[in-house]
Amino acid sequence: MFREITLGQYYPVDSAVHRLDPRTKLFGTMVFIASLFVADNIWGYVIATVVLAAVIKLTKVPVRFILRGLKAIMILLLISVSFNLFLTDGRILVKFWIFKITFEGVRMAFFMGLRLIYLVIGSSVMTLTTTPNQLTDGLEKGLGFLKRFRVPIHEVAMMTWPWPWKPAVTAAATAAQR
């Protein structure tokens, strides 16, 4: 199960994205995620698709490896899409028993599913191309201005990024059990 989770794993390969400063990747990921929540029509998602495809191509990480991480969210994706599909009011397309599918429900389910998939893939691209140490250092440098306000940035950065180590710790624990 844990081997299927690509979020938090580092994929070592020489690419333009791997060589970027971690702060650039953190900022780019935050902008990408924010754009997914701002997009409210097909054109916003077309642009997000083109940008995500271009970045994935630049990473030189195999697409199958990136898509493998979606297995971990399939149940969440199914529940989210189902709720939007069956519980959104609007113009009824199909009605059977107590269930109804509306035009607005189909639209919401499609965009919600796509948003969830792109959130996972976009976040995975950042962690696949950046080591946990680089992420922590990038976060610490990016939030360095908060030191003026006596915020313990090093400690905050260390507490904020424990999840990139989980796959490595899990792999080590699995290897130790064998």
C-alpha positions as CSV (number, residue, x, y, z in Angstrom):
1,M,0.0,0.0,0.0
2,F,2.6,2.5,1.0
3,R,4.7,1.8,-2.1
4,E,1.7,3.1,-4.2
5,I,1.9,6.5,-2.5
6,T,4.2,8.7,-4.6
7,L,3.4,11.9,-2.6
8,G,6.5,12.4,-0.5
9,Q,8.8,10.2,-2.4
10,Y,11.9,11.6,-4.2
11,Y,12.6,10.3,-7.7
12,P,16.4,10.9,-8.4
13,V,16.9,11.9,-12.0
14,D,18.7,14.8,-13.7
15,S,16.1,17.3,-15.0
16,A,15.6,21.0,-15.2
17,V,12.9,20.8,-12.6
18,H,15.1,18.8,-10.2
19,R,17.7,21.6,-10.4
20,L,15.3,24.4,-9.6
21,D,15.5,26.1,-6.2
22,P,13.1,24.5,-3.7
23,R,11.5,27.8,-3.0
24,T,10.6,28.1,-6.7
25,K,9.0,24.7,-6.6
26,L,7.1,25.5,-3.4
27,F,5.8,28.8,-4.8
28,G,4.9,27.2,-8.2
29,T,3.0,24.4,-6.5
30,M,1.2,26.9,-4.3
31,V,0.2,29.0,-7.3
32,F,-0.9,25.8,-9.2
33,I,-3.0,24.7,-6.3
34,A,-4.6,28.1,-5.9
35,S,-5.3,28.3,-9.6
36,L,-7.3,25.0,-9.3
37,F,-9.6,26.5,-6.8
38,V,-10.0,29.8,-8.8
39,A,-10.7,28.0,-12.1
40,D,-14.5,27.8,-12.6
41,N,-14.7,26.8,-16.3
42,I,-13.2,24.4,-18.7
43,W,-10.6,26.9,-20.0
44,G,-9.0,27.2,-16.5
45,Y,-8.6,23.4,-16.4
46,V,-7.3,23.3,-20.0
47,I,-4.5,25.7,-19.0
48,A,-3.9,23.7,-15.8
49,T,-3.6,20.5,-17.9
50,V,-1.2,22.1,-20.3
51,V,1.0,23.5,-17.5
52,L,1.0,20.2,-15.6
53,A,1.8,18.2,-18.7
54,A,4.7,20.5,-19.5
55,V,6.1,20.3,-16.0
56,I,5.8,16.5,-15.9
57,K,7.6,16.3,-19.3
58,L,10.4,18.5,-17.9
59,T,10.8,16.4,-14.7
60,K,11.8,13.2,-16.7
61,V,9.9,11.2,-14.1
62,P,7.9,8.4,-15.8
63,V,4.2,9.3,-16.1
64,R,3.2,5.9,-14.9
65,F,5.1,6.4,-11.7
66,I,3.3,9.7,-11.1
67,L,-0.1,8.3,-11.9
68,R,0.5,5.3,-9.6
69,G,0.1,7.8,-6.7
70,L,-3.6,8.2,-7.6
71,K,-4.4,4.7,-6.4
72,A,-4.2,6.0,-2.8
73,I,-7.0,8.5,-3.4
74,M,-9.4,6.4,-5.4
75,I,-11.9,5.9,-2.6
76,L,-11.8,9.6,-1.7
77,L,-12.2,10.4,-5.4
78,L,-15.1,8.0,-5.8
79,I,-16.9,9.4,-2.7
80,S,-16.3,13.0,-3.8
81,V,-17.5,12.5,-7.3
82,S,-20.6,10.5,-6.2
83,F,-21.7,13.1,-3.7
84,N,-21.4,15.8,-6.3
85,L,-23.1,13.7,-8.9
86,F,-26.1,12.7,-6.9
87,L,-26.6,15.4,-4.3
88,T,-26.3,18.6,-6.5
89,D,-29.6,20.2,-7.3
90,G,-30.3,21.5,-10.8
91,R,-31.7,20.5,-14.2
92,I,-32.5,16.7,-13.9
93,L,-30.9,14.6,-16.6
94,V,-31.7,11.1,-15.2
95,K,-33.9,10.1,-12.3
96,F,-34.1,6.6,-10.9
97,W,-35.7,5.6,-7.6
98,I,-34.5,8.2,-5.1
99,F,-31.4,9.2,-7.1
100,K,-31.2,12.0,-9.6
101,I,-28.4,13.1,-11.7
102,T,-28.4,16.8,-12.7
103,F,-26.5,18.7,-15.3
104,E,-25.0,20.8,-12.5
105,G,-24.1,17.6,-10.6
106,V,-22.2,16.2,-13.6
107,R,-20.4,19.4,-14.1
108,M,-19.5,19.7,-10.4
109,A,-18.5,16.0,-10.2
110,F,-16.2,16.4,-13.2
111,F,-14.5,19.5,-12.0
112,M,-14.2,18.2,-8.4
113,G,-12.7,14.9,-9.6
114,L,-10.2,16.7,-11.9
115,R,-9.3,19.1,-9.2
116,L,-8.5,16.3,-6.7
117,I,-6.5,14.4,-9.3
118,Y,-4.5,17.5,-10.2
119,L,-3.9,18.4,-6.5
120,V,-2.3,15.0,-5.9
121,I,-0.3,15.0,-9.2
122,G,0.9,18.6,-8.7
123,S,2.0,18.0,-5.1
124,S,3.6,14.7,-6.1
125,V,5.6,16.5,-8.9
126,M,7.1,18.8,-6.2
127,T,8.0,16.0,-3.8
128,L,9.3,13.7,-6.6
129,T,11.7,16.4,-7.8
130,T,12.9,17.7,-4.4
131,T,14.5,15.9,-1.5
132,P,12.9,16.3,2.0
133,N,16.0,18.2,3.1
134,Q,15.7,20.6,0.2
135,L,12.0,21.1,0.9
136,T,12.7,21.9,4.6
137,D,15.6,24.2,3.7
138,G,13.5,25.9,1.0
139,L,10.6,26.5,3.4
140,E,13.0,27.8,6.1
141,K,14.6,30.2,3.7
142,G,11.2,31.2,2.2
143,L,9.8,32.0,5.6
144,G,13.0,33.6,6.9
145,F,11.4,37.1,7.0
146,L,9.3,35.9,9.9
147,K,12.5,35.7,12.1
148,R,12.0,39.5,12.6
149,F,8.8,38.6,14.5
150,R,10.7,36.0,16.5
151,V,8.9,33.1,14.9
152,P,11.1,30.0,15.3
153,I,11.3,29.3,11.5
154,H,13.6,26.3,11.8
155,E,11.2,24.5,14.2
156,V,8.2,25.4,12.1
157,A,9.9,24.1,8.9
158,M,10.8,20.9,10.6
159,M,7.3,20.4,11.9
160,T,5.6,21.3,8.6
161,W,7.4,18.8,6.5
162,P,7.4,15.5,8.3
163,W,5.3,13.8,5.6
164,P,8.0,13.6,2.9
165,W,9.9,11.2,5.2
166,K,7.0,8.8,5.7
167,P,7.6,6.7,2.5
168,A,11.3,6.4,3.3
169,V,10.6,5.4,6.9
170,T,8.0,2.9,5.8
171,A,10.3,1.4,3.2
172,A,13.1,1.1,5.8
173,A,10.6,-0.5,8.3
174,T,9.4,-3.0,5.7
175,A,13.0,-3.9,4.8
176,A,13.9,-4.3,8.5
177,Q,10.9,-6.7,8.9
178,R,12.2,-9.0,6.1
